[in-house]
């Protein structure tokens, strides 16, 4: 039986996790504060499969607990839970060894799926996972969780796969990996964008038709199901399918046979079926716009493809990958400030948008360095008006990265005599607050009081910007300055 540690003091969340862990056949141990958790981890001889730890950024004890846990149980999956999650915090705990992050309130259905993934047989050393890493670039915890599930699904050709994710996240890339690395790779990969098929022509497009079966059918036509043969059929945008088409599709998936329009011969469907959608199908079922029986039939194996904004740390890796793909033999690289902007951008169009941005920037760049002014999107320029409209620098000096010696000497003089006996937080807090009072005020002024633009230009999300503003003792922000 797997053992899971819960470090939390919220009874509803503890009860939820404990109950779902019991469903998954796991034993839960609860510690309600960091001190109890520290003692338990120190004294326990059994290694735990996972640990759900509530992170309180104001308490150093939680960081110490996390560090001890990594030392004592190096193979334990650490999942850090946040009351308010920011990209900065997610990056911070990931660098400390956390496998993943969750934001409260916890959703029961999501956690149930998450535990099923978390407590299943690990495939970290699987050759298949390594090959997936060559096809799908990224190392973020959310992407790796999806790839681990993908590695378990690929070998089973008789299981339908449902890919869920926003537009542009790479669902077709996942489908291509399922096909190319799976047992059906010798057959073709056929993609049908079902939302583009007129309802009255659905059967003809999907299952084919015989010559003369209707007006305009001047010859026999093979549909997507028949063209897939023994390969893989991807039904993209299946959530947009009309109700009448859903019923026809369900029958074929259940019976594994179909006939062309106007034909009598039953044709066996032998391809692997992969469905993809950016729609929440469970919600569509509740709203009765998607059939429950069809959802249950295609929901055999579900993989959620994470949006780029949740793939902390992958933006720079993907940007460099696309740069290498598009630049050809040109020696082109990114300026540091360009990568800063890309890391701070929220990418509503996900990976596809990032790919288009890099291709456009390379075309716009006539030198060897891609700078912010080469980025194509107006919304990026609006988010970073000062940086994005800056001219090419006349030199490549990094003087602003190195404080002048007189400032360092003054700082040494200002530090109290007892500063070495103080914690880093207590010693540095007054100086950080003084910096924040000047920096945040100037940043907001330079963006005419617009908090959205100022926080984006500072590389902070709005919650963090507002918190640092309050901690610096500045006057309350005007909530209307968005």
Rosetta blueprint (number, residue, H / E / L):
1 X L
2 X E
3 X E
4 X E
5 X E
6 X E
7 X E
8 X L
9 X L
10 X L
11 X H
12 X H
13 X H
14 X H
15 X H
16 X H
17 X H
18 X H
19 X H
20 X H
21 X H
22 X H
23 X H
24 X L
25 X L
26 X E
27 X E
28 X E
29 X E
30 X E
31 X E
32 X L
33 X L
34 X H
35 X H
36 X H
37 X H
38 X H
39 X H
40 X H
41 X H
42 X H
43 X H
44 X L
45 X L
46 X L
47 X L
48 X L
49 X L
50 X E
51 X E
52 X E
53 X E
54 X E
55 X L
56 X L
57 X L
58 X L
59 X L
60 X H
61 X H
62 X H
63 X H
64 X H
65 X H
66 X H
67 X H
68 X H
69 X H
70 X H
71 X H
72 X H
73 X L
74 X L
75 X L
76 X L
77 X E
78 X E
79 X E
80 X E
81 X E
82 X E
83 X L
84 X L
85 X L
86 X L
87 X H
88 X H
89 X H
90 X H
91 X H
92 X H
93 X H
94 X H
95 X H
96 X L
97 X L
98 X L
99 X L
100 X E
101 X E
102 X E
103 X E
104 X L
105 X L
106 X L
107 X L
108 X H
109 X H
110 X H
111 X H
112 X H
113 X H
114 X H
115 X H
116 X H
117 X H
118 X H
119 X L
120 X L
121 X L
122 X L
123 X L
124 X L
125 X L
126 X L
127 X H
128 X H
129 X H
130 X H
131 X H
132 X H
133 X H
134 X H
135 X H
136 X L
137 X L
138 X L
139 X L
140 X L
141 X H
142 X H
143 X H
144 X H
145 X H
146 X H
147 X H
148 X H
149 X H
150 X H
151 X H
152 X H
153 X H
154 X H
155 X L
156 X L
157 X L
158 X L
159 X L
160 X L
161 X E
162 X E
163 X E
164 X E
165 X L
166 X L
167 X L
168 X L
169 X L
170 X L
171 X H
172 X H
173 X H
174 X H
175 X H
176 X H
177 X H
178 X H
179 X H
180 X H
181 X H
182 X L
183 X L
184 X L
185 X L
186 X L
187 X L
188 X L
189 X E
190 X E
191 X E
192 X E
193 X E
194 X H
195 X H
196 X H
197 X L
198 X L
199 X H
200 X H
201 X H
202 X H
203 X H
204 X H
205 X H
206 X H
207 X H
208 X L
209 X E
210 X L
211 X L
212 X L
213 X L
214 X L
215 X L
216 X L
217 X L
218 X L
219 X L
220 X L
221 X E
222 X L
223 X L
224 X H
225 X H
226 X H
227 X H
228 X L
229 X L
230 X L
231 X L
232 X E
233 X E
234 X E
235 X E
236 X E
237 X L
238 X H
239 X H
240 X H
241 X L
242 X L
243 X H
244 X H
245 X H
246 X H
247 X H
248 X H
249 X H
250 X H
251 X H
252 X H
253 X H
254 X H
255 X H
256 X L
257 X E
258 X E
259 X L
260 X L
261 X E
262 X L
263 X L
264 X L
265 X L
266 X L
267 X E
268 X E
269 X L
270 X L
271 X L
272 X E
273 X E
274 X E
275 X E
276 X E
277 X E
278 X L
279 X L
280 X L
281 X H
282 X H
283 X H
284 X H
285 X H
286 X H
287 X L
288 X L
289 X L
290 X L
291 X L
292 X H
293 X H
294 X H
295 X H
296 X H
297 X H
298 X H
299 X L
300 X L
301 X E
302 X E
303 X E
304 X E
305 X L
306 X L
307 X L
308 X H
309 X H
310 X H
311 X L
312 X L
313 X L
314 X H
315 X H
316 X H
317 X H
318 X H
319 X H
320 X H
321 X H
322 X H
323 X H
324 X H
325 X H
326 X H
327 X L
328 X L
329 X L
330 X L
331 X L
332 X L
333 X E
334 X E
335 X L
336 X H
337 X H
338 X H
339 X H
340 X H
341 X H
342 X H
343 X H
344 X H
345 X L
346 X L
347 X L
348 X L
349 X L
350 X H
351 X H
352 X H
353 X H
354 X H
355 X H
356 X H
357 X H
358 X H
359 X H
360 X H
361 X H
362 X H
363 X H
364 X H
365 X L
366 X L
367 X L
368 X L
369 X E
370 X E
371 X L
372 X H
373 X H
374 X H
375 X L
376 X L
377 X L
378 X H
379 X H
380 X H
381 X H
382 X H
383 X H
384 X L
385 X H
386 X H
387 X H
388 X H
389 X L
390 X L
391 X L
392 X L
393 X L
394 X L
395 X L
396 X L
397 X L
398 X L
399 X H
400 X H
401 X H
402 X L
403 X L
404 X L
405 X H
406 X H
407 X H
408 X H
409 X H
410 X H
411 X H
412 X H
413 X H
414 X H
415 X L
416 X L
417 X L
418 X L
419 X H
420 X H
421 X H
422 X L
423 X L
424 X H
425 X H
426 X H
427 X H
428 X H
429 X H
430 X H
431 X H
432 X H
433 X H
434 X H
435 X H
436 X H
437 X H
438 X H
439 X H
440 X H
441 X H
442 X H
443 X H
444 X H
445 X H
446 X H
447 X L
448 X L
449 X L
450 X L
451 X H
452 X H
453 X H
454 X H
455 X H
456 X H
457 X H
458 X L
459 X L
460 X L
461 X L
462 X H
463 X H
464 X H
465 X H
466 X H
467 X H
468 X H
469 X H
470 X H
471 X H
472 X L
473 X L
474 X L
475 X L
476 X L
477 X L
478 X L
479 X L
480 X L
481 X L
482 X L
